[in-house]
Amino acid sequence: MLSPQRAFVIHLDSASNLPAQQPVGRIEHVVSGDAAHFGSLAELFAFLARYTDHDRSSEPPTGCERA
């Protein structure tokens, strides 16, 4: 079963260049409502890691904005 704790909404901007692996957009963690803008795969993956790593940690993730 899929965990809602690992649910995200990703909005890709029309400026994204996916063949060149340069996404631009916004990501939101569904359960918490925390969101961030990203301009690279590294930024997108960093946001995802804050929440997937959080599954194994007792501390809440930091560095996100509320939607």
N, CA, C and O of each residue as an XYZ file, in Angstrom:
268
protein
N       0.834     -1.181      0.000
C       0.000      0.000      0.000
C       0.882      1.248      0.000
O       1.926      1.277      0.651
N       0.467      2.250     -0.715
C       1.220      3.502     -0.784
C       0.933      4.359      0.439
O      -0.214      4.474      0.872
N       1.968      4.954      0.986
C       1.839      5.792      2.171
C       1.517      7.230      1.787
O       2.190      7.792      0.922
N       0.504      7.845      2.406
C       0.231      9.260      2.140
C       1.372     10.156      2.614
O       1.494     11.290      2.151
N       2.208      9.667      3.526
C       3.365     10.437      3.983
C       4.377     10.641      2.862
O       5.239     11.516      2.952
N       4.276      9.844      1.813
C       5.203      9.942      0.679
C       4.496     10.459     -0.574
O       4.928     10.179     -1.692
N       3.403     11.220     -0.388
C       2.653     11.768     -1.523
C       3.080     13.210     -1.795
O       3.174     14.029     -0.880
N       3.334     13.500     -3.064
C       3.785     14.827     -3.493
C       2.995     15.265     -4.718
O       2.559     14.438     -5.519
N       2.819     16.574     -4.855
C       2.291     17.162     -6.082
C       3.444     17.930     -6.715
O       4.076     18.759     -6.061
N       3.715     17.656     -7.976
C       4.793     18.334     -8.698
C       4.174     19.082     -9.866
O       3.514     18.487    -10.718
N       4.391     20.383     -9.901
C       3.918     21.233    -10.994
C       5.138     21.636    -11.807
O       6.032     22.317    -11.304
N       5.172     21.217    -13.059
C       6.287     21.564    -13.940
C       5.933     22.809    -14.741
O       4.873     22.880    -15.364
N       6.817     23.772    -14.717
C       6.657     25.013    -15.463
C       6.937     24.759    -16.946
O       7.664     23.831    -17.299
N       6.360     25.581    -17.794
C       6.610     25.438    -19.234
C       8.066     25.732    -19.589
O       8.512     25.393    -20.685
N       8.813     26.359    -18.675
C      10.242     26.630    -18.900
C      11.102     25.378    -18.689
O      12.300     25.401    -18.969
N      10.508     24.299    -18.202
C      11.263     23.062    -17.989
C      11.785     22.516    -19.308
O      11.120     22.594    -20.341
N      12.989     21.962    -19.250
C      13.591     21.291    -20.398
C      13.884     19.861    -19.959
O      15.008     19.535    -19.576
N      12.871     19.020    -20.020
C      13.016     17.664    -19.503
C      14.020     16.811    -20.273
O      14.739     16.035    -19.644
N      14.109     16.912    -21.612
C      15.141     16.122    -22.296
C      16.557     16.456    -21.808
O      17.446     15.605    -21.828
N      16.751     17.701    -21.372
C      18.063     18.109    -20.850
C      18.140     17.943    -19.330
O      19.113     18.367    -18.705
N      17.110     17.324    -18.738
C      17.028     17.098    -17.294
C      17.135     18.402    -16.509
O      17.860     18.483    -15.517
N      16.399     19.427    -16.966
C      16.366     20.726    -16.294
C      14.921     21.092    -15.960
O      14.317     21.930    -16.629
N      14.368     20.459    -14.920
C      12.999     20.776    -14.544
C      12.931     22.112    -13.797
O      13.855     22.474    -13.068
N      11.849     22.822    -13.983
C      11.572     24.061    -13.261
C      10.136     23.956    -12.787
O       9.248     23.608    -13.565
N       9.898     24.254    -11.516
C       8.525     24.185    -11.039
C       8.408     24.298     -9.540
O       9.213     24.940     -8.865
N       7.376     23.649     -9.048
C       7.036     23.705     -7.630
C       6.640     22.302     -7.187
O       5.988     21.562     -7.924
N       7.044     21.950     -5.971
C       6.677     20.656     -5.399
C       6.020     20.897     -4.047
O       6.426     21.784     -3.296
N       5.008     20.104     -3.748
C       4.307     20.211     -2.464
C       4.173     18.835     -1.832
O       3.802     17.865     -2.493
N       4.480     18.766     -0.553
C       4.270     17.543      0.215
C       2.813     17.560      0.649
O       2.391     18.461      1.373
N       2.044     16.573      0.215
C       0.592     16.598      0.387
C       0.171     16.641      1.854
O      -0.682     17.450      2.219
N       0.737     15.810      2.681
C       0.298     15.711      4.078
C       0.595     16.979      4.867
O      -0.265     17.455      5.607
N       1.793     17.535      4.725
C       2.189     18.704      5.517
C       1.792     20.026      4.875
O       1.616     21.026      5.571
N       1.651     20.039      3.548
C       1.383     21.284      2.843
C       2.639     22.100      2.582
O       2.566     23.172      1.981
N       3.795     21.606      3.026
C       5.057     22.306      2.759
C       5.341     22.262      1.263
O       5.063     21.271      0.588
N       5.904     23.367      0.758
C       6.162     23.461     -0.677
C       7.469     24.194     -0.925
O       7.973     24.918     -0.065
N       8.006     23.987     -2.121
C       9.233     24.679     -2.522
C       9.259     24.791     -4.041
O       8.706     23.954     -4.754
N       9.911     25.838     -4.515
C      10.171     25.982     -5.947
C      11.510     25.318     -6.228
O      12.397     25.313     -5.375
N      11.655     24.758     -7.422
C      12.914     24.133     -7.796
C      13.276     24.542     -9.215
O      12.406     24.845    -10.032
N      14.559     24.545     -9.490
C      15.066     24.903    -10.802
C      16.086     23.910    -11.315
O      16.785     24.163    -12.296
N      16.161     22.765    -10.633
C      17.099     21.724    -11.046
C      16.655     20.392    -10.455
O      15.854     20.349     -9.522
N      17.183     19.315    -11.009
C      16.903     17.997    -10.437
C      17.430     17.901     -9.009
O      16.806     17.277     -8.150
N      18.576     18.519     -8.761
C      19.160     18.469     -7.420
C      18.216     19.102     -6.395
O      18.028     18.556     -5.308
N      17.631     20.234     -6.728
C      16.698     20.896     -5.803
C      15.426     20.065     -5.624
O      14.905     19.957     -4.514
N      14.931     19.485     -6.703
C      13.744     18.628     -6.621
C      14.019     17.415     -5.736
O      13.228     17.087     -4.852
N      15.147     16.756     -5.984
C      15.496     15.567     -5.201
C      15.791     15.915     -3.744
O      15.503     15.116     -2.853
N      16.358     17.093     -3.487
C      16.633     17.501     -2.104
C      15.333     17.641     -1.325
O      15.254     17.232     -0.167
N      14.308     18.220     -1.956
C      13.008     18.344     -1.283
C      12.434     16.959     -1.004
O      11.969     16.688      0.103
N      12.466     16.089     -2.001
C      11.959     14.728     -1.807
C      12.709     14.009     -0.684
O      12.101     13.304      0.121
N      14.000     14.186     -0.635
C      14.814     13.516      0.385
C      14.466     13.985      1.788
O      14.501     13.195      2.731
N      14.132     15.262      1.937
C      13.759     15.764      3.271
C      12.580     14.993      3.841
O      12.506     14.772      5.049
N      11.663     14.586      2.984
C      10.466     13.894      3.461
C      10.614     12.387      3.455
O      10.052     11.721      4.324
N      11.336     11.834      2.524
C      11.521     10.385      2.536
C      12.514      9.994      3.623
O      12.357      8.945      4.248
N      13.538     10.820      3.861
C      14.457     10.567      4.966
C      13.762     10.787      6.303
O      14.084     10.128      7.291
N      12.811     11.712      6.332
C      12.065     12.016      7.555
C      11.300     10.787      8.044
O      11.073     10.641      9.245
N      10.900      9.906      7.131
C      10.189      8.685      7.519
C      10.999      7.870      8.523
O      10.442      7.110      9.314
N      12.311      8.036      8.481
C      13.190      7.263      9.358
C      13.723      8.090     10.522
O      14.557      7.616     11.292
N      13.240      9.332     10.651
C      13.766     10.258     11.649
C      12.640     10.785     12.524
O      11.478     10.779     12.116
N      12.977     11.240     13.723
C      11.957     11.802     14.607
C      11.864     13.315     14.479
O      10.949     13.921     15.037
N      12.797     13.940     13.752
C      12.780     15.393     13.607
C      12.054     15.794     12.342
O      12.202     15.136     11.312
N      11.255     16.884     12.397
C      10.559     17.337     11.197
C      11.538     17.951     10.213
O      12.581     18.463     10.621
N      11.221     17.909      8.919
C      12.095     18.524      7.932
C      12.106     20.045      8.066
O      11.159     20.632      8.589
N      13.170     20.677      7.595
C      13.289     22.132      7.680
C      13.541     22.716      6.303
O      13.858     22.001      5.353
N      13.393     24.043      6.215
C      13.742     24.748      4.992
C      12.650     24.759      3.948
O      12.945     24.897      2.761
N      11.389     24.617      4.349
C      10.285     24.590      3.404
C       9.298     25.696      3.734
O       9.248     26.185      4.863
N       8.524     26.079      2.748
C       7.499     27.094      2.958
C       6.144     26.397      3.074
O       5.961     25.294      2.558
N       5.228     27.025      3.730
C       3.867     26.502      3.801
C       3.100     26.991      2.573
O       3.226     28.144      2.161
N       2.305     26.093      2.001
C       1.506     26.455      0.819
C       0.341     27.347      1.211
O      -0.441     27.753      0.352
